[in-house]
C-alpha cells in the first residue's frame, strides 16, 4: 500500500525516495519541476531545451539519490546537478524568449493599465537579462530575485563563493540599470520591484 505524499515535508519525501519510494520522488518532481525549468531557461536556447534538461536532471537525481548530502537542501543539490548537466551539453546560442506568456492572467484592479505596463516591464526586464548577461549571471539573478534563494544556496548551485556571487549580482544590477531607464515620454507608473532595485543600483 502506497503512503500518501501530499503535505509531507521535503526532508521526509527525500528520505522515503532514498528508501525506494517512487511516489515520494514523483511528489518532489511536482514540487520542483517549475522552478527548475525556469532556472534552466536562463541557461538554454529555448523552452524545449530547458524542458529536456529538467527531465534529464530529475532522472539523474533519482539515480543518484544515494549520493545526496543532506547538509544542503534538496533543491540546492538538484539545481547544482542540473547546472552541471547543462554545462556538459555545451553552450547553446541564446534566442529571444517570448514574454507574451507573462501577460496571461494579469489581475484586474482599479488600474489595469498600470498592471499591464508593470507586467510588460517585468517581461522586458528578463529579456534584457537574457540579452546582455552571461549564463551564470542570469542564473544568479533568477535564483536571487525570482526564487528568493539565499546567497549560500546560490553559491553552492553555481559553484562559486558567496563573495563572488555578491559581486556578480552587484555588477549585473549596475549593468542592467543602464538598460532599464524609462523613456522620457513614458507615463509615470510605479516600476516593478526588480526594476526599481536594479535602477537604484546604477545610482
C-alpha positions as CSV (number, residue, x, y, z in Angstrom):
1,X,0.0,0.0,0.0
2,X,1.4,3.4,-1.0
3,X,1.9,6.0,1.7
4,X,0.3,9.4,1.0
5,X,2.9,12.0,-0.1
6,X,0.7,15.2,-0.2
7,X,1.6,17.5,2.7
8,X,4.8,15.7,3.5
9,X,7.9,17.8,4.2
10,X,10.7,17.8,1.6
11,X,13.0,16.1,4.0
12,X,10.5,13.3,4.6
13,X,9.9,12.9,0.8
14,X,13.7,12.6,0.2
15,X,14.1,10.1,3.0
16,X,11.3,7.9,1.5
17,X,12.6,8.4,-2.0
18,X,16.0,7.2,-0.9
19,X,14.4,4.2,0.5
20,X,12.9,3.4,-2.9
21,X,9.5,5.2,-2.9
22,X,8.8,6.3,-6.5
23,X,5.6,8.1,-5.2
24,X,7.7,10.2,-2.9
25,X,10.1,11.1,-5.7
26,X,7.2,12.0,-8.0
27,X,6.0,14.4,-5.4
28,X,9.4,16.0,-5.4
29,X,9.3,16.3,-9.2
30,X,5.9,18.0,-9.0
31,X,7.1,20.5,-6.4
32,X,10.3,21.4,-8.2
33,X,9.6,21.0,-11.9
34,X,8.5,24.6,-12.5
35,X,11.4,26.3,-10.5
36,X,13.9,24.0,-12.2
37,X,12.5,24.7,-15.6
38,X,12.7,28.4,-15.1
39,X,16.2,28.2,-13.8
40,X,17.4,26.2,-16.9
41,X,15.5,28.6,-19.2
42,X,18.1,31.2,-18.2
43,X,20.9,28.9,-19.4
44,X,19.5,27.4,-22.7
45,X,18.4,28.4,-26.1
46,X,14.7,27.7,-25.8
47,X,11.9,26.2,-23.7
48,X,12.3,22.9,-25.3
49,X,15.9,22.6,-24.3
50,X,15.1,23.7,-20.8
51,X,12.3,21.1,-20.5
52,X,14.5,18.3,-21.8
53,X,17.3,19.2,-19.4
54,X,14.9,19.4,-16.5
55,X,13.6,15.9,-17.3
56,X,17.1,14.5,-17.6
57,X,18.1,16.2,-14.3
58,X,15.2,14.5,-12.5
59,X,16.2,11.1,-14.0
60,X,19.8,11.6,-12.9
61,X,18.6,12.8,-9.4
62,X,16.6,9.6,-9.0
63,X,19.6,7.5,-9.9
64,X,22.0,9.5,-7.7
65,X,19.8,9.9,-4.6
66,X,22.3,7.7,-2.7
67,X,24.9,10.4,-3.1
68,X,22.7,13.3,-1.8
69,X,24.4,15.1,1.0
70,X,21.7,16.4,3.4
71,X,23.9,19.2,4.7
72,X,22.4,21.0,1.7
73,X,18.7,21.4,0.9
74,X,17.4,19.0,-1.7
75,X,16.7,21.9,-4.1
76,X,20.3,23.1,-3.9
77,X,21.5,19.7,-4.7
78,X,19.0,19.3,-7.6
79,X,19.8,22.7,-9.1
80,X,23.5,22.0,-8.9
81,X,23.1,18.7,-10.6
82,X,21.0,20.4,-13.3
83,X,23.6,23.2,-13.8
84,X,26.4,20.6,-14.3
85,X,24.2,18.6,-16.7
86,X,23.5,21.7,-18.7
87,X,27.2,22.5,-18.9
88,X,28.0,19.1,-20.3
89,X,25.6,19.7,-23.2
90,X,27.7,22.6,-24.4
91,X,26.8,26.2,-24.8
92,X,23.5,26.9,-26.7
93,X,23.1,30.1,-28.8
94,X,20.6,32.3,-26.9
95,X,17.4,33.0,-28.7
96,X,15.0,35.7,-27.6
97,X,12.5,34.4,-25.1
98,X,8.9,35.3,-25.8
99,X,7.5,37.3,-22.9
100,X,3.9,37.1,-24.1
101,X,3.1,34.3,-21.6
102,X,3.9,36.7,-18.8
103,X,0.8,38.7,-19.9
104,X,-1.6,35.9,-19.2
105,X,-3.7,36.2,-16.0
106,X,-3.0,39.9,-15.4
107,X,-5.1,40.6,-12.3
108,X,-8.0,43.1,-12.7
109,X,-7.6,46.0,-10.3
110,X,-8.6,49.6,-10.3
111,X,-5.6,50.4,-12.6
112,X,-5.5,47.6,-15.2
113,X,-3.3,49.8,-17.5
114,X,-0.7,50.1,-14.7
115,X,-0.8,46.3,-14.0
116,X,-0.3,45.6,-17.7
117,X,2.5,48.1,-18.0
118,X,4.3,46.6,-15.0
119,X,3.8,43.1,-16.3
120,X,5.3,44.1,-19.7
121,X,8.1,45.8,-17.9
122,X,8.9,42.6,-16.0
123,X,8.9,40.6,-19.2
124,X,11.2,43.2,-20.8
125,X,13.5,43.1,-17.8
126,X,14.2,39.4,-18.2
127,X,14.5,39.8,-22.0
128,X,17.3,42.4,-21.3
129,X,18.9,39.9,-18.8
130,X,18.9,37.2,-21.4
131,X,20.4,39.5,-24.0
132,X,23.2,41.3,-22.0
133,X,24.4,38.9,-19.3
134,X,26.3,35.6,-19.3
135,X,24.5,32.4,-18.3
136,X,25.9,32.1,-14.7
137,X,24.9,35.7,-14.0
138,X,21.4,35.2,-15.5
139,X,21.1,32.1,-13.3
140,X,22.3,34.0,-10.2
141,X,19.7,36.8,-10.8
142,X,16.9,34.3,-11.3
143,X,17.8,32.4,-8.2
144,X,18.0,35.5,-6.1
145,X,15.1,37.7,-7.4
146,X,12.7,35.1,-8.8
147,X,13.3,32.2,-6.5
148,X,14.4,34.4,-3.5
149,X,17.1,31.9,-2.5
150,X,19.8,32.8,0.0
151,X,23.3,33.7,-1.2
152,X,24.8,30.5,0.3
153,X,22.5,28.3,-1.8
154,X,23.1,30.3,-4.9
155,X,26.9,30.0,-4.4
156,X,26.6,26.2,-4.0
157,X,24.4,25.8,-7.1
158,X,26.8,27.8,-9.2
159,X,30.0,26.5,-7.7
160,X,31.1,30.0,-6.6
161,X,31.9,31.6,-3.2
162,X,29.3,33.8,-1.6
163,X,31.5,36.8,-2.1
164,X,31.8,36.0,-5.8
165,X,28.0,35.8,-6.1
166,X,27.5,39.1,-4.3
167,X,30.0,40.8,-6.7
168,X,28.3,39.1,-9.7
169,X,24.9,40.3,-8.6
170,X,26.1,43.9,-7.9
171,X,27.8,44.2,-11.3
172,X,24.8,42.7,-13.1
173,X,22.5,45.2,-11.4
174,X,24.7,48.1,-12.3
175,X,24.8,47.0,-15.9
176,X,21.1,46.3,-16.1
177,X,20.3,49.7,-14.6
178,X,21.9,51.2,-17.7
179,X,19.4,49.4,-19.9
180,X,16.3,50.0,-17.8
181,X,15.9,53.7,-17.8
182,X,12.4,54.8,-18.7
183,X,11.8,56.7,-22.0
184,X,11.4,60.5,-21.4
185,X,7.8,60.4,-22.6
186,X,6.8,57.3,-20.7
187,X,3.8,57.5,-18.3
188,X,4.5,57.7,-14.6
189,X,3.9,54.2,-13.4
190,X,5.5,52.6,-10.4
191,X,8.1,50.2,-11.6
192,X,8.2,46.5,-10.6
193,X,10.2,45.6,-7.5
194,X,13.1,44.1,-9.6
195,X,13.3,47.1,-12.0
196,X,13.3,49.5,-9.0
197,X,16.1,47.6,-7.4
198,X,18.3,47.5,-10.5
199,X,17.7,51.1,-11.4
200,X,18.8,52.1,-7.9
201,X,22.0,50.0,-8.3
202,X,23.1,52.3,-11.1
203,X,22.9,55.5,-9.0
